[in-house]
Amino acid sequence: MAQILKIGIVAKRTGLSIDTIRFYEKQGLLQSPTRSEGGFRLFQEKDIENLRLIRSGQSLGFSLDEIRELLSVRNGMSAPCSEVKLLLEQKLHSVREKIRELTSMEQEIATALHECKQALRKTKVNAGASCPVLAVKRPRPMRKK
């Protein structure tokens, strides 16, 4: 017979808060658990496994919708490995794109900081001097990706 667990035990075993578990249930990531006569949620071991997958998916940067897809794969509603591979490839592409955007932003911030430092050296901290970073500049052309 499957072990029946109350939400407090599930929270301790997964490292999630009770509110987080309830949130995942409301979002449809967990099937609504059966309830005891007193109204307590009663979970099974498969729910703990699903919660661990949700937590793992979030640590990899998957959205709740993407995690929902992973759960459907795990619960046999989709072809497993090829589907997961596709999701991982899409996530990796997305992460690499964000890295490119952040690298570009980092370069622009570094350039602005350099300009600021140069202006401060020239003016010797003249309070009335304007900051070159605040000067209106023509936007730089977007680089092709």
C-alpha positions in Angstrom: 0.0 0.0 0.0 1.3 3.5 -0.9 2.4 5.7 2.0 0.0 8.6 2.6 1.8 11.8 3.7 0.5 15.1 5.1 1.7 18.4 3.7 4.1 19.1 6.6 5.9 15.9 6.0 6.0 16.5 2.3 7.4 20.0 2.9 10.2 18.6 5.1 11.1 15.9 2.6 11.3 18.3 -0.4 12.7 21.4 1.3 9.7 23.4 0.1 7.4 25.5 2.2 3.8 24.5 2.6 2.8 27.7 0.8 4.9 26.7 -2.2 3.4 23.3 -2.3 -0.1 24.8 -2.3 1.0 27.3 -5.0 2.2 24.5 -7.2 -1.1 22.7 -6.7 -3.1 25.9 -7.6 -1.0 26.3 -10.7 -1.9 22.7 -11.8 1.6 21.4 -11.5 0.4 18.9 -8.9 -2.8 17.0 -9.1 -5.1 17.9 -6.3 -4.3 15.5 -3.5 -7.0 13.5 -1.8 -8.2 14.8 1.5 -8.7 13.2 4.9 -12.0 13.4 6.7 -10.6 16.4 8.5 -9.8 18.2 5.2 -6.0 17.6 5.3 -4.2 17.1 2.0 -2.9 13.6 1.6 0.1 13.1 -0.7 1.8 10.1 -2.1 5.5 9.4 -2.9 4.9 10.3 -6.6 3.9 13.8 -5.5 7.2 14.1 -3.7 9.0 13.0 -6.9 7.0 15.6 -8.9 7.8 18.3 -6.4 11.5 17.5 -6.7 11.3 17.6 -10.5 9.6 21.0 -10.2 12.3 22.3 -7.9 15.0 20.9 -10.2 13.4 22.4 -13.3 13.2 25.8 -11.7 16.9 25.6 -10.7 17.7 25.0 -14.4 15.7 28.1 -15.3 12.6 26.4 -16.7 9.3 28.4 -16.5 6.3 26.8 -14.8 4.8 26.1 -18.3 8.0 24.3 -19.3 8.0 22.4 -16.0 4.4 21.4 -16.7 5.6 19.9 -20.0 8.3 18.0 -18.2 5.8 16.6 -15.7 3.6 15.4 -18.5 6.6 13.6 -19.9 7.3 12.0 -16.6 3.8 11.0 -16.0 3.6 9.2 -19.3 1.6 11.7 -21.4 4.3 12.3 -23.9 7.3 10.5 -25.5 10.0 10.9 -22.8 13.6 11.3 -23.9 13.2 13.1 -27.2 10.7 15.5 -25.7 13.0 16.3 -22.8 15.9 16.7 -25.2 14.0 19.2 -27.2 13.0 21.2 -24.1 16.6 21.2 -22.9 17.8 22.4 -26.4 15.3 25.2 -26.4 16.3 26.2 -22.8 20.0 26.2 -23.7 19.3 28.4 -26.8 17.4 30.8 -24.6 20.1 31.0 -22.0 22.8 31.5 -24.6 20.7 34.4 -26.1 20.4 36.0 -22.7 24.1 35.7 -22.1 24.8 37.5 -25.4 22.4 40.2 -24.4 23.9 40.6 -21.0 27.4 40.6 -22.4 26.4 43.4 -24.7 24.9 45.3 -21.8 28.0 44.7 -19.7 30.1 46.3 -22.5 27.9 49.3 -22.8 27.9 49.8 -19.0 31.7 49.4 -18.9 32.1 52.0 -21.7 29.8 54.4 -19.9 31.7 54.0 -16.6 35.0 54.6 -18.5 33.6 57.8 -19.9 32.4 58.9 -16.5 35.8 58.2 -14.9 37.6 60.2 -17.7 35.2 63.2 -17.2 35.9 63.1 -13.5 39.6 63.1 -14.0 39.4 66.0 -16.4 37.2 68.1 -14.1 38.8 67.1 -10.8 35.3 66.5 -9.3 33.8 69.9 -10.4 30.3 69.7 -9.1 29.0 71.9 -12.0 30.4 69.7 -14.7 28.0 67.6 -16.7 28.3 63.9 -16.9 29.0 62.6 -20.4 26.8 59.6 -19.7 23.8 61.8 -19.2 24.4 63.7 -22.5 21.9 62.8 -25.2 23.6 60.6 -27.8 22.4 59.2 -31.0 21.5 55.5 -30.4 24.1 53.1 -31.6 23.0 50.8 -34.5 21.8 47.4 -33.4 24.2 44.6 -34.1 23.0 41.7 -36.1 22.7 38.5 -34.1 
